[in-house]
Amino acid sequence: MSPIDSSALAQHIAAMSDEPLVEGDVPASVWMLVKSRDAEGDIVWGVRNAGEPFTSEELLGALSGFVESLKRDLASDWE
C-alpha cells in the first residue's frame, strides 16, 4: 500500500468538517462513519478509512471514549 500524503488528508478533513484540525497537527489516519441513501432511498451506513491503519485497540479505545461522551451528552438532556 502506498503512503497517504498527510497534507492531502488534512485538506480532505478541512473540506468535510466544520471543525478543522489544529494548525500544525499532521493527520496520520481518518476513520469515517458514513450515513447515505441507497438507490431505493433507504438509509444505509458504511465505514471508510484512510491513512495509517488503526489497530483494533486504537479504534476500540477511540470509539469507547466517544460512546461515553455521547452517553453523558444524552443524559444531560434528561437533567
Residue pairs with C-beta under 8 A, 6 or more apart in sequence:
4 50
4 51
4 52
6 26
6 27
6 28
6 51
9 27
9 30
9 50
9 51
10 21
10 25
10 26
10 27
12 30
12 50
13 20
13 21
13 27
13 30
14 20
14 21
21 27
27 51
28 51
28 52
29 49
29 50
29 51
29 52
29 53
29 54
30 49
30 50
30 51
31 47
31 48
31 49
31 54
31 59
31 62
32 47
32 48
32 49
33 45
33 46
33 47
34 45
34 46
34 47
34 48
35 43
35 44
35 45
36 43
36 44
36 45
36 46
37 43
37 44
38 44
54 62
